[in-house]
């Protein structure tokens, strides 16, 4: 469960990215956060990831107040959150297999667990035959699938996606959305920041709209 209570974020340059935002996203929900560029979508995700701190208000994840976490506690929070970015953020000198395995190594999974789980997740995202390929040898869609595999390999209860289809063609975008829907059906809470209206309209999921930092619409499906 994710809960924001009267959250405001003002940056040091004086820009207020979010103003008194309150919302709850329940366990197992699939929610889109929409809005134009600069509306505050990405700031909202950064607050959940503790990449930035709120200026006021409280943020609760899994009934734990994360508003004022100590720095040493942040890595443990992030183990609860899978993250997918628009620009993939893959390690160029590692293969598909190694990129996904790296996420397990960070949480100190055993070599046996890695050997068992990585092929399973690569198969789930349709990349079993690309395990030894490097990011530069992949299409944009394949790179995003790799990023998705890396994000879910440790079974996080929450998956945050920042414009996950922003660099993809429409057909590939739908493949990624289908994968995300399948992951949600397995019980993972999914929050997607996007400006792609067609996808949002066709998916028929919850829509949270942010405009100039203010929550202006929350449409439950």
C-alpha positions in Angstrom: 0.0 0.0 0.0 1.2 3.5 -0.9 -0.2 6.6 0.9 0.7 10.2 0.5 -0.8 12.7 2.9 -0.7 16.4 1.9 2.7 16.0 0.2 4.4 19.2 -1.2 7.8 19.3 -2.9 9.5 22.6 -3.6 13.0 22.5 -5.1 15.8 24.8 -4.1 15.3 26.9 -7.2 11.8 27.8 -5.9 9.8 25.5 -8.3 7.0 23.7 -6.5 6.6 20.4 -8.3 3.8 19.0 -6.1 1.3 20.8 -4.0 -0.7 19.2 -1.1 -1.1 15.8 -2.9 -3.0 13.1 -1.0 -3.7 9.7 -2.5 -3.8 6.0 -1.6 -2.9 3.1 -3.9 -3.9 -0.2 -2.5 -2.0 -3.5 -2.7 -2.4 -5.2 -6.1 -3.7 -2.1 -7.8 -2.7 -0.9 -11.3 -2.6 2.9 -11.5 -1.5 5.4 -14.1 -0.2 8.8 -13.1 -0.8 11.1 -16.1 0.0 14.7 -16.9 2.0 16.9 -19.2 5.8 17.2 -19.1 6.6 19.1 -15.9 3.3 18.3 -14.2 5.0 16.5 -11.3 4.6 12.9 -12.3 8.3 12.0 -12.1 8.7 13.9 -8.8 6.0 11.8 -7.3 7.9 8.6 -8.2 11.2 10.1 -7.0 9.6 10.8 -3.6 8.5 7.1 -3.4 12.1 6.1 -4.2 13.6 8.5 -1.7 15.6 10.2 -4.5 14.1 13.5 -3.3 12.6 14.5 0.1 9.2 16.1 0.5 9.0 19.7 1.7 6.0 18.8 3.8 3.5 15.9 4.3 4.0 12.2 4.9 4.7 9.2 2.7 3.7 5.7 3.9 4.7 2.5 2.1 3.5 -0.9 3.5 2.3 0.9 6.7 5.8 2.3 7.3 6.3 6.0 7.4 9.3 6.6 5.0 9.1 10.4 5.2 12.3 10.8 7.3 14.2 7.6 6.7 17.9 7.5 7.6 20.2 7.1 4.6 21.3 3.7 5.7 17.6 2.6 5.7 16.9 3.7 2.1 18.5 0.6 0.4 16.2 -1.6 2.3 13.1 0.4 1.2 14.3 0.1 -2.4 14.3 -3.7 -2.2 10.6 -3.4 -1.9 10.4 -1.4 -5.1 11.1 -2.5 -8.6 11.8 0.4 -11.0 11.6 0.7 -14.8 12.9 3.8 -16.5 12.3 5.3 -20.0 16.0 5.1 -20.8 16.4 1.5 -19.7 19.6 2.1 -17.6 21.2 -1.2 -18.5 24.9 -1.9 -17.8 26.4 -1.9 -21.3 29.3 -4.2 -20.4 27.1 -6.9 -19.1 24.9 -9.4 -21.0 21.1 -9.6 -20.6 21.6 -12.5 -18.1 24.3 -10.5 -16.2 22.2 -7.3 -16.0 19.3 -9.3 -14.4 21.6 -11.3 -12.2 23.2 -8.1 -10.9 20.0 -7.1 -9.3 20.0 -10.4 -7.3 23.7 -10.0 -6.4 23.0 -6.6 -4.8 20.5 -8.2 -2.4 23.1 -11.0 -1.7 21.1 -13.8 -3.3 23.0 -17.1 -3.5 24.6 -18.2 -6.9 22.1 -21.2 -6.8 19.1 -18.8 -6.5 20.5 -16.7 -9.4 21.0 -19.7 -11.6 17.5 -20.8 -11.0 15.6 -17.5 -11.1 17.2 -15.5 -13.9 16.4 -18.0 -16.7 12.9 -18.2 -15.4 12.3 -14.5 -15.5 14.0 -14.1 -18.9 11.6 -16.7 -20.2 8.7 -14.9 -18.7 9.6 -11.7 -20.6 10.4 -13.5 -23.8 14.2 -13.1 -23.7 15.3 -16.7 -23.1 17.2 -16.7 -26.4 18.9 -13.3 -25.7 20.5 -14.2 -22.4 24.1 -13.8 -23.8 23.4 -10.7 -25.9 24.7 -7.3 -24.8 22.4 -4.2 -24.6 23.8 -2.8 -27.9 22.7 -5.9 -29.7 19.1 -5.5 -28.6 16.1 -3.6 -30.0 14.5 -0.9 -27.9 11.7 -3.3 -26.9 14.2 -6.0 -25.9 16.2 -3.5 -23.8 13.0 -2.5 -22.0 12.1 -6.2 -21.4 15.5 -6.7 -19.9 15.0 -3.7 -17.7 11.6 -5.1 -16.7 13.1 -8.5 -15.9 15.7 -6.8 -13.7 13.0 -4.8 -11.9 10.9 -7.9 -11.0 13.7 -10.5 -10.4 13.6 -10.0 -6.6 9.8 -10.2 -6.5 9.2 -6.6 -5.3 5.6 -6.0 -4.1 5.6 -2.6 -5.9 6.7 -1.8 -9.4 7.2 1.8 -10.4 7.5 2.7 -14.1 8.6 6.1 -15.3 7.5 6.5 -19.0 8.3 2.8 -19.7 7.1 3.1 -23.3 8.4 6.6 -24.0 11.1 5.4 -26.4 9.2 2.6 -28.1 7.0 2.2 -31.2 3.3 1.6 -30.6 3.4 -2.2 -31.3 6.3 -2.7 -28.9 4.6 -0.4 -26.3 1.6 -2.7 -26.2 3.8 -5.8 -25.7 5.4 -4.1 -22.7 1.9 -3.1 -21.3 0.7 -6.7 -21.7 3.7 -7.9 -19.7 3.0 -5.3 -17.0 -0.6 -6.4 -16.9 0.5 -10.1 -16.5 2.9 -9.0 -13.7 0.0 -7.1 -12.0 -2.2 -10.2 -12.3 0.4 -12.1 -10.2 -0.3 -9.6 -7.3 2.3 -6.9 -7.9 1.2 -3.3 -7.4 2.0 -1.3 -10.5 2.3 2.5 -10.7 3.1 4.0 -14.2 3.9 7.6 -14.9 3.1 8.3 -18.6 1.7 10.9 -21.0 0.6 8.3 -23.6 -3.2 8.9 -23.7 -4.0 6.0 -26.1 -2.4 3.4 -23.8 -4.1 4.8 -20.7 -7.6 4.9 -22.4 -7.3 1.3 -23.7 -6.0 -0.2 -20.5 -9.0 0.9 -18.5 -7.2 1.1 -15.2 -7.1 3.7 -12.4 -6.1 7.1 -13.7 -4.5 9.8 -11.4 -4.0 13.1 -13.2 -1.5 15.7 -12.0 -1.5 19.2 -13.4 0.9 21.9 -12.3 1.8 19.8 -9.2 -1.8 19.4 -8.1 -3.9 16.3 -8.2 -6.9 17.2 -10.5 -8.5 13.8 -11.2 -8.5 10.4 -9.7 -10.6 8.0 -11.8 -11.2 4.5 -10.5 -11.9 1.9 -13.1 
